[in-house]
Amino acid sequence: MAPPVTVNTINPKVIECEYAVRGEIVILAQKLQDEIKIKLEAHPFEEILYCNIGNPQSLGQQPITFFREVLALCDHPPLLDKSETQGLFSKDSIQRARKILDQIPGRATGAYSHSQGIKGLRDTIAAGIEARDGFPADPNDIFLTDGASPAVHMMMQLLIRSEKDGILCPIPQYPLYSASIALHGGTLVPYYLDEATGWGLEVSDLKKQLEAAKSKGIDVRALVVINPGNPTGQVLAEENQKEIVKFCKEEGLVLLADEVYQENVYVRKKKFHSFKKVSRSMGYDEKDIHLVSFQSVSKGYYGECGKRGGYMEITGFGADVREHIYKLASVNLCSNISGQILASLVMSPPKAGDESYESYISERDGILSSLARRAKTLEDAFNKLEGVTCNKAEGAMYLFPRINLPEKAIKAAGEAKTAPDAFYCRRLLTETGIVFVPGSGFRQVPGTWHFRCTILPQEEKIPAVVTRLTDFHKRFMNEFRD
Ligand SMILES: Cc1ncc(COP(=O)(O)O)c(C=O)c1O
């Protein structure tokens, strides 16, 4: 009898879905790492340098002390009654933990919460958004989630009815979007970021792609904007954001604003502006635009990816639709409580005068300034490589250099039945231990090749990345020179 489940009988949408940041190259990297553990000389390098995923703490970034103090106290409230705690924990972390515990029904982090998230924490987040934007935020608009990913899935589930429903997504894009659209059976409608203008977003291209999709019978429902960008690292100018907001209003599109890198801006001339602030400053309110903003505890200077915390702020949707969003959240009961607490902390960190304030500022600025230096060093190194050009990482955690591969390398990749940029990344990994993600995993203008490199290896490891990459690149180009 045939097995009850085979790849021919599973949901074809699962087969169609791809997730490059944890794809083939990364699986190979893990295998090489296991081999090195058993035998150090197994490969021509002693360690794998993971530059493939935005997972800061896996590469040694330290969590913010204040956040962890509050979490620890909330998770084990008896600590609050011990005299030693006063000496071990900062005063403001003790106060904050008491306040948060008072907001949690039953004072228990092991209990389910309201499906939208603990109300007191949503109040704190709303106040944080208000302080950031200068416009009011309503705690009832906030849904706490296990990171931004489930929030994105929830919105796709809500919006996509069939393959006739389209979602406009930037290309290159973060693969969560293509994967989620594929899983929910919709159509990804691409718009291209312009590499020549530092990954600029042209509203004229949005219009062109929207019209093209409509002419194929696609009902385009939403526009995804990732700002600061992943994998491209650009920070949108406010004027550009205004054009995008206007476009969504005029075309009746939901604006899905992925703002998880809001704290990761490295250039003085650019600033993060939330789409909510931009739309409100244009005089648009709830009636004018449906807007969802995603935020996460995984990014910024906090980098708490494994804690799985985040929220979405939903504005403009009618009460009846919101009831259904609430129902969707209820199907998962609630997001995890540590993640909820962290989401409130990142939107309300220590203030001037609090005992932790100075250590918090020094930890935060230390991380962000180091990320900025790493981004610049890697950008300069990429731009020195033959046939490689790399835009500035204005924000986020990545560089996305373009590589002009020799014809012979493209042919060799074809013979190996792999994309040319995947061929390059595979060779880079097996010869140097450096893990990049091929640009094909993020989609790119056809005929162009890229790779994505995170700026997350610790600063002292960056020179090793640069030297190994530079030597490898020379060898590779010499081998395949036309
Ligand atoms: C642009 C973007 N959005 C969303 C996410 C999802 O993050 P999380 O689910 O950890 O919040 C990521 C993760 O790398 C990302 O880069």
The ligand as an SDF file (V2000), in Angstrom:
LIG
                    3D

 16 16  0  0  0  0  0  0  0  0999 V2000
   11.8760   42.6300    6.8540 C   0  0  0  0  0  0  0  0  0  0  0  0
   11.5790   41.5900    7.8780 C   0  0  0  0  0  0  0  0  0  0  0  0
   10.3200   41.4320    8.2970 N   0  0  0  0  0  0  0  0  0  0  0  0
    9.9920   40.5190    9.2030 C   0  0  0  0  0  0  0  0  0  0  0  0
   10.9460   39.6810    9.7410 C   0  0  0  0  0  0  0  0  0  0  0  0
   10.5100   38.6520   10.7220 C   0  0  0  0  0  0  0  0  0  0  0  0
   11.0500   38.7860   11.9510 O   0  0  0  0  0  0  0  0  0  0  0  0
   10.4250   38.1850   13.2770 P   0  0  0  0  0  0  0  0  0  0  0  0
    9.3610   37.2030   12.8950 O   0  0  0  0  0  0  0  0  0  0  0  0
   11.5680   37.5620   13.9830 O   0  0  0  0  0  0  0  0  0  0  0  0
    9.8520   39.3530   13.9890 O   0  0  0  0  0  0  0  0  0  0  0  0
   12.2730   39.7910    9.3290 C   0  0  0  0  0  0  0  0  0  0  0  0
   13.3080   38.8850    9.8310 C   0  0  0  0  0  0  0  0  0  0  0  0
   14.4430   38.8750    9.4230 O   0  0  0  0  0  0  0  0  0  0  0  0
   12.6010   40.7810    8.3750 C   0  0  0  0  0  0  0  0  0  0  0  0
   13.8460   40.9460    7.9320 O   0  0  0  0  0  0  0  0  0  0  0  0
  1  2  1  0
  2  3  1  0
  2 15  2  0
  3  4  2  0
  4  5  1  0
  5  6  1  0
  5 12  2  0
  6  7  1  0
  7  8  1  0
  8  9  2  0
  8 10  1  0
  8 11  1  0
 12 13  1  0
 12 15  1  0
 13 14  2  0
 15 16  1  0
M  END
$$$$
